[in-house]
Amino acid sequence: MPLSIINSFASWVLKQRIHQIELFLKYPNEVQEELLHNLLMASENTVIGKQYEFSTINSYQTFAERVPIATYEELQPLIERTRQGEQNVFWETPIKWFAKSSGTTNAKSKFIPVSNEALEDCHYKGSKDLLCLYLNNNEDSELFLGKSLRLGGSSQIYENNNTFFGDLSAILIENMPIWAEFSSTPSSKTSLMSEWESKIAAIINETKNENVTSFAGVPSWMLVLMNKVLENTGKQSLLELWPNLEVYFHGGVSFSPYKEQYKKILPSKDFRYYEIYNASEGFFAIQDLNNSNDLLLMLDYGIFYEFIPMDTFGTPNQKVVSLADVELNKNYAIVITTNSGLWRYLIGDTVRFTSLNPYRIRVTGRTKHHINVFGEELMVENTDQAIAKACLVTQTEVIDYTVAPIFMHDKEKGAHEWMIEFKKKPADVGLFQKVLDETLQTLNSDYEAKRYNNMTLNPLVINVARENLFYDWLKERDKLGGQHKIPRLSNQRDYLEQLKEMC
């Protein structure tokens, strides 16, 4: 069958989903209420269902009053029972897959349950919807005339008590539908290689002669791969190697600090960027418009959403609101109930709503990754945007960064200390520092108030990292590649001190 016919047929099939998406756009809160009811009904005979008497819960209010908000540590005993082979603990159908994730702050691994329902109705459905929305917005797309170059985790699948664990990306590749395998490169065998540096070489060798039309992966690690591709092939631009490239699907970390670097190696005004928001716990949101920074919250993936306003988070006055009660431009911690049996689970991410009709969000950071030592409430969204502005003004490029507080002592005021690794260093670090600080003040009124006349915070301090510092720091901790991320912000100095020792 000619590729042009395959491209047209695949586009037609994927776009049939638009009508279902329009349903939850029109009736978002009703769709969420019905979803919660179905999750409760499906799990009423599980261990957790009997504990909280799911069979008698007939409203969101009762659900919220009866079932407590839970962290991973609080759910871990139930998860461990399932990992040891017991079933029907927190979800009705057998769970044999667990996404292993240590996140960015905790060295101790988490094992997130992944049910068959979550694989089909959430993760794979999200992947198809991403293509559906993209194709709906770009009628001239020839995406399926070539392949998508995917860059996932570096962990293989491991077995324990007839259950299996590994990176989410490894689980998805292991269970990948035929249509996805056919349209992707490199092969599953190469994608599942554990040793990162060997894997990069294998990916380049396997993909450089393919007709690649799209990329999919985390911006920081994808940029490493792309630069290695250029180095290996002697090309100045990726479009010289893959002339039919049209889109990069990205997620995992903010794209802002890397955008200008991507434009240099993909020098085409027609090239598109589409963001997604997914994690081991589920697939949550998709950019649904061209040239947008907002993500459409997907409401029919078997995930019920609640939100905790960050101004009350972790306090005695903490409150939880349903989707129907969120407000624009407030930072919220996300609470999810899922078709993998995570009940009122605090995922650790923060978002703010940019639209309520439909519900669109931007990811602003992590509940543990912000700085609020001095009442400044600095979020990762602020620092990513400020880094992007400082790079633009000073014509520099950043590889990675992290920020920690300088605590007040004696009569000294506090400050923020940055460790920044540049790909292209600023000619004047002082100017970069000035633009960075002033941009943070324009983005965050709390930070501005603390910086006013150096009242509470002195000017920020920048350490220029040596080459490959962050790479070496991750390598030393066996966290190269895939879903591993540099912790951007912290209320403590642990990460910064470790990096300074290696600098």
ChimeraX attribute file (.defattr): number of C-alpha atoms within 10 A of each C-alpha:
attribute: neighborCount
match mode: 1-to-1
recipient: residues
	/A:1	5
	/A:2	7
	/A:3	12
	/A:4	12
	/A:5	12
	/A:6	13
	/A:7	16
	/A:8	15
	/A:9	13
	/A:10	17
	/A:11	21
	/A:12	14
	/A:13	11
	/A:14	18
	/A:15	18
	/A:16	12
	/A:17	15
	/A:18	13
	/A:19	10
	/A:20	10
	/A:21	16
	/A:22	12
	/A:23	13
	/A:24	18
	/A:25	18
	/A:26	12
	/A:27	12
	/A:28	21
	/A:29	16
	/A:30	12
	/A:31	16
	/A:32	22
	/A:33	16
	/A:34	12
	/A:35	21
	/A:36	23
	/A:37	18
	/A:38	13
	/A:39	22
	/A:40	23
	/A:41	17
	/A:42	17
	/A:43	23
	/A:44	21
	/A:45	19
	/A:46	19
	/A:47	17
	/A:48	19
	/A:49	23
	/A:50	15
	/A:51	11
	/A:52	15
	/A:53	18
	/A:54	23
	/A:55	15
	/A:56	13
	/A:57	17
	/A:58	13
	/A:59	11
	/A:60	13
	/A:61	10
	/A:62	12
	/A:63	19
	/A:64	16
	/A:65	9
	/A:66	13
	/A:67	16
	/A:68	12
	/A:69	16
	/A:70	17
	/A:71	16
	/A:72	16
	/A:73	9
	/A:74	11
	/A:75	15
	/A:76	15
	/A:77	11
	/A:78	14
	/A:79	24
	/A:80	13
	/A:81	14
	/A:82	22
	/A:83	22
	/A:84	12
	/A:85	14
	/A:86	14
	/A:87	18
	/A:88	18
	/A:89	21
	/A:90	27
	/A:91	27
	/A:92	21
	/A:93	18
	/A:94	17
	/A:95	25
	/A:96	20
	/A:97	24
	/A:98	26
	/A:99	24
	/A:100	21
	/A:101	21
	/A:102	16
	/A:103	17
	/A:104	16
	/A:105	13
	/A:106	9
	/A:107	10
	/A:108	9
	/A:109	11
	/A:110	18
	/A:111	22
	/A:112	25
	/A:113	26
	/A:114	26
	/A:115	22
	/A:116	17
	/A:117	17
	/A:118	22
	/A:119	21
	/A:120	15
	/A:121	18
	/A:122	27
	/A:123	23
	/A:124	20
	/A:125	16
	/A:126	24
	/A:127	15
	/A:128	17
	/A:129	22
	/A:130	21
	/A:131	20
	/A:132	22
	/A:133	21
	/A:134	26
	/A:135	19
	/A:136	19
	/A:137	13
	/A:138	13
	/A:139	9
	/A:140	8
	/A:141	17
	/A:142	18
	/A:143	23
	/A:144	22
	/A:145	18
	/A:146	20
	/A:147	22
	/A:148	26
	/A:149	23
	/A:150	20
	/A:151	25
	/A:152	23
	/A:153	24
	/A:154	24
	/A:155	22
	/A:156	18
	/A:157	18
	/A:158	12
	/A:159	11
	/A:160	11
	/A:161	11
	/A:162	11
	/A:163	15
	/A:164	17
	/A:165	24
	/A:166	23
	/A:167	25
	/A:168	27
	/A:169	25
	/A:170	24
	/A:171	24
	/A:172	16
	/A:173	18
	/A:174	14
	/A:175	14
	/A:176	17
	/A:177	12
	/A:178	8
	/A:179	9
	/A:180	15
	/A:181	16
	/A:182	13
	/A:183	16
	/A:184	19
	/A:185	23
	/A:186	23
	/A:187	16
	/A:188	14
	/A:189	10
	/A:190	17
	/A:191	23
	/A:192	25
	/A:193	20
	/A:194	16
	/A:195	14
	/A:196	19
	/A:197	13
	/A:198	11
	/A:199	18
	/A:200	21
	/A:201	15
	/A:202	15
	/A:203	21
	/A:204	18
	/A:205	14
	/A:206	14
	/A:207	18
	/A:208	15
	/A:209	10
	/A:210	16
	/A:211	18
	/A:212	25
	/A:213	22
	/A:214	23
	/A:215	21
	/A:216	20
	/A:217	23
	/A:218	24
	/A:219	23
	/A:220	24
	/A:221	17
	/A:222	22
	/A:223	17
	/A:224	13
	/A:225	19
	/A:226	18
	/A:227	16
	/A:228	15
	/A:229	22
	/A:230	17
	/A:231	11
	/A:232	13
	/A:233	13
	/A:234	10
	/A:235	14
	/A:236	15
	/A:237	20
	/A:238	19
	/A:239	18
	/A:240	14
	/A:241	19
	/A:242	18
	/A:243	12
	/A:244	17
	/A:245	25
	/A:246	20
	/A:247	19
	/A:248	22
	/A:249	22
	/A:250	20
	/A:251	20
	/A:252	19
	/A:253	22
	/A:254	21
	/A:255	20
	/A:256	17
	/A:257	25
	/A:258	20
	/A:259	14
	/A:260	18
	/A:261	16
	/A:262	19
	/A:263	13
	/A:264	12
	/A:265	18
	/A:266	20
	/A:267	14
	/A:268	13
	/A:269	7
	/A:270	10
	/A:271	15
	/A:272	17
	/A:273	21
	/A:274	23
	/A:275	23
	/A:276	23
	/A:277	21
	/A:278	17
	/A:279	18
	/A:280	22
	/A:281	25
	/A:282	25
	/A:283	24
	/A:284	22
	/A:285	24
	/A:286	27
	/A:287	24
	/A:288	24
	/A:289	16
	/A:290	13
	/A:291	10
	/A:292	11
	/A:293	18
	/A:294	21
	/A:295	24
	/A:296	22
	/A:297	23
	/A:298	21
	/A:299	22
	/A:300	21
	/A:301	22
	/A:302	23
	/A:303	27
	/A:304	24
	/A:305	22
	/A:306	22
	/A:307	22
	/A:308	21
	/A:309	21
	/A:310	19
	/A:311	15
	/A:312	13
	/A:313	16
	/A:314	12
	/A:315	9
	/A:316	7
	/A:317	9
	/A:318	12
	/A:319	14
	/A:320	20
	/A:321	16
	/A:322	18
	/A:323	17
	/A:324	14
	/A:325	11
	/A:326	20
	/A:327	16
	/A:328	13
	/A:329	13
	/A:330	14
	/A:331	22
	/A:332	28
	/A:333	23
	/A:334	23
	/A:335	27
	/A:336	21
	/A:337	22
	/A:338	26
	/A:339	32
	/A:340	26
	/A:341	27
	/A:342	24
	/A:343	25
	/A:344	21
	/A:345	22
	/A:346	20
	/A:347	20
	/A:348	16
	/A:349	17
	/A:350	28
	/A:351	23
	/A:352	21
	/A:353	22
	/A:354	19
	/A:355	16
	/A:356	14
	/A:357	9
	/A:358	16
	/A:359	21
	/A:360	22
	/A:361	24
	/A:362	23
	/A:363	22
	/A:364	22
	/A:365	26
	/A:366	23
	/A:367	20
	/A:368	15
	/A:369	22
	/A:370	25
	/A:371	22
	/A:372	16
	/A:373	19
	/A:374	18
	/A:375	12
	/A:376	19
	/A:377	17
	/A:378	23
	/A:379	21
	/A:380	25
	/A:381	19
	/A:382	19
	/A:383	26
	/A:384	21
	/A:385	19
	/A:386	23
	/A:387	26
	/A:388	21
	/A:389	19
	/A:390	24
	/A:391	23
	/A:392	15
	/A:393	13
	/A:394	16
	/A:395	14
	/A:396	19
	/A:397	22
	/A:398	20
	/A:399	20
	/A:400	23
	/A:401	23
	/A:402	20
	/A:403	27
	/A:404	23
	/A:405	23
	/A:406	21
	/A:407	16
	/A:408	14
	/A:409	8
	/A:410	5
	/A:411	6
	/A:412	12
	/A:413	14
	/A:414	21
	/A:415	22
	/A:416	19
	/A:417	18
	/A:418	22
	/A:419	25
	/A:420	21
	/A:421	21
	/A:422	19
	/A:423	14
	/A:424	12
	/A:425	17
	/A:426	19
	/A:427	11
	/A:428	9
	/A:429	14
	/A:430	12
	/A:431	14
	/A:432	22
	/A:433	19
	/A:434	14
	/A:435	20
	/A:436	21
	/A:437	22
	/A:438	15
	/A:439	20
	/A:440	23
	/A:441	19
	/A:442	13
	/A:443	16
	/A:444	16
	/A:445	14
	/A:446	18
	/A:447	21
	/A:448	19
	/A:449	16
	/A:450	19
	/A:451	21
	/A:452	13
	/A:453	11
	/A:454	14
	/A:455	11
	/A:456	19
	/A:457	24
	/A:458	17
	/A:459	17
	/A:460	18
	/A:461	17
	/A:462	16
	/A:463	14
	/A:464	15
	/A:465	19
	/A:466	14
	/A:467	13
	/A:468	15
	/A:469	19
	/A:470	24
	/A:471	15
	/A:472	16
	/A:473	18
	/A:474	16
	/A:475	13
	/A:476	10
	/A:477	9
	/A:478	12
	/A:479	20
	/A:480	22
	/A:481	27
	/A:482	22
	/A:483	26
	/A:484	21
	/A:485	20
	/A:486	19
	/A:487	20
	/A:488	24
	/A:489	27
	/A:490	23
	/A:491	17
	/A:492	15
	/A:493	15
	/A:494	10
	/A:495	19
	/A:496	21
	/A:497	13
	/A:498	11
	/A:499	16
	/A:500	13
	/A:501	7
	/A:502	13
	/A:503	17
